[in-house]
Amino acid sequence: SWSEHLILKNMIDLYYWPTPNGHKVSIMLEECGLEYNTIPVDIGGGDQFSPEFLKVSPNNRIPAIVDHDTDISVFEGGAILMYLAEKADQLLPHERAGKYEVLQWLFWQAGGLGPMAGQLSHFVSYTKDDVPYAHKRYENEYDRLLAVMDVRLRNREFLAGDYSIADIASFPWVLPYNRLGNDLERFTNLRR
C-alpha cells in the first residue's frame, strides 16, 4: 500500500495517478531532474479519501507532493509546478514581465483548459445518462480553448516565451483530444 512507503530524505514524494493533472507534475519533476518517489493514489479505489492522504491534500485530489528536504507539502497542480520551478530554479522566469506571462497561462490552464477538458472527459467516459446539452457545452468550450492555444502559438514555439511550466501544465490536457472527440487537424500551430 502507498501508506507504507519508505520516506527518503532529500527526496520528493509525488502522490500520483495517471491523469493529466498527475502527468503535469511527473513531467515537471523529470524536466527538472529532481529525485522523487511515486506514491500511487488509486482514485478509482478511493485512496484519495484516506486520512493519510487528506493530511497531504485536504481537497482529496491528486497530485500532491511532500518535499522531505524542506518538509513542505503542496497540493494543486499549479501550485506544485510553481514550487518545483522555484526549487529547481527552472521553467519560470525571474524577471517580472516574463514571470507573469508564464503565470497567466498557468492560471488559464488551471481555471479553464483543465476543468473544461475534465468535465468533457466525464461526459464522454463516465456518464451513463445521455446529457446532450452538457456534453456539447464542454465539447465546445474545450474546442474554444484549443483554438486559443492555436492562435497563441501562431508566431511562437511556446505559450509564454521559452518552454515553461505553462506548457507543462497544458500539454497533458491536449493529449486526450482524440478520446474527447476533437480533431487537431485544423489546429496546425497547436499540433506542431
N, C-alpha and C positions, 0 to 999 in steps of 0.2 A: 504494500500500500504506500501511497505517496507520503503519508504522515510518518512513515518510518525511515525516511531517507537520512543519509549521513550529512550533517552540516559541515561544510568545509570553509574555514576562514579564508578571506580574500577571494571568495567566490560569490557569484550572484545566483540565487535560486530563482528560476523562472517557473511560475505556475502557469501551465500551458495546456491548451487543447488545440488541435489543428483546425482553426478557424481563421478568417482574415485578421481578426484582432490579435490572435495568438501569433500568426505569422509575422506581423509587422515588428513585434518585439524580438522574435528569434532572428529575423533578418538584421535588425539593428545590432544585436549582440555579435553576430557573425561579422558584420561590416566593421565594427569597432575592434574586433579581436579580443573581446572581453571573455574571461573564463566564466562559464555558467553551468549550472546543474538544472536539467529539465525535470520538473515535477508534474506529471500528468494530472489534470483535474478533469475527470470524466463527467462532462456536463450533461450527458445523456443518462448517466447513472446517479446524478445528484450530488457528486463530490463538492460542488460549489456551495452547498448548504451546510457543510460540516463546520462545527465550531472552530476547528483548527484553521480552516481556510478563511472563515469570516474574520478572524483576527488580522489577516493579511489584506483581505479585500472585503470590506464591510458591505459593498454593493453586490456581493455574491456573483461577480463576473470575472472571467479571465480576460486579459492577462493580469498578472501581478508579479512583482519582484520583491525579493529581500536581498539587500546588499550587505553581506556579512562583514565586509571591510569597513563600512560606516554605520552598521546597524540601522539603516534606513530602509523602510518598506514603502513601496509605491504601488498604487493601483490606478487604473485608467490608462489606456494605451498612449494617449498624447502626453500625459504627464511622465510616463515611463520613458518615452522617446526623448523628451527634454532632459530628464535626469541623466540618462545614459549619454546623450550628446555632451552635456556639461562634464560628466565624469571622464569621458574619453577625450574631451576637447576636439570633437569631430562632428561634422554634418550639421552644425548650427553656427552661423557666422557670429563673430564678436561685435562687429560694427552695427550700430543701431538700425540703419535702413535695411541692411541685408537680413539681420535677425528677425525683424518684424515682417519682412516679405515672406520668410520661411514660416513664421508663426501664424500668419493669417491663412496660409494654405494648409497648415497643420490643423488649425481650428475649423477650416472649411471642410476638411475630411471628417473630423470628429463630429461636427454638427450636421453635416449634410450627406456626403457620399456614403459613409459607413452606415448611418441609420437608415437611409433610403434603400440601399442595397440589402441591408439586413432584413428590412420589412418585406422587400420583394422576395428575398430568399425564403422567408417564412411562408408567404402565399404560394410560392412555386413548389416548395418541398414538403411542407408540414401540414398545411390546412387541408382537411378532408372536405370541407364545405366549399362550394363554388361561390366565390365572392368577387364577381367580375369588376365591380367598381373599385374595390381596394387593390386588386391585382393590377388593374390598368393605371390607377393613380401612382403606385410605386414604380411600375414599369416606365411610365412617362417621366417621372422625376429622376430615376436612375439614368435614363437616356439623356435627359437635360444636363445632368451633372457630368456625364461622359463628354457631352458636347462642350461644356465649359472647359474641361481639360484639353479637349482637342483644339479649341481656339487659343487657349493659353500656350499650347506647345507649337503653335504655327511657326513662330520665329525663334524658338528656343529649344534646348535639349531637355531641360528640366523645369519643374513647376516654378521654382523660386531661385533663379540664378544657378549656382552649382548644385550638383547632386546633394540632397539634404534629407532631413527627417520628414519633410513634406512629401517627397517622392516615396520614401519607405512606407509611410502611413497610407498612401493612396494605392500603391501598386497591388496589394493583396485584394483590394476591393474591385479592381478592374479584372482580375483573373477569372472570376466566375461569370463573366459576361455571357458566355455561350450557354451555360446551365440556366442562367436567368432569362434567356430568350432574346438576348441582344446580339447584334451583329456589328463588329468593329470595322467592317469594310469601309463604311463611309467616314469613319474617324481616322483618317490616314495619319495625322500627326500623333495621335494617341497610340495608334498601333505601332508606329515607328519607335 
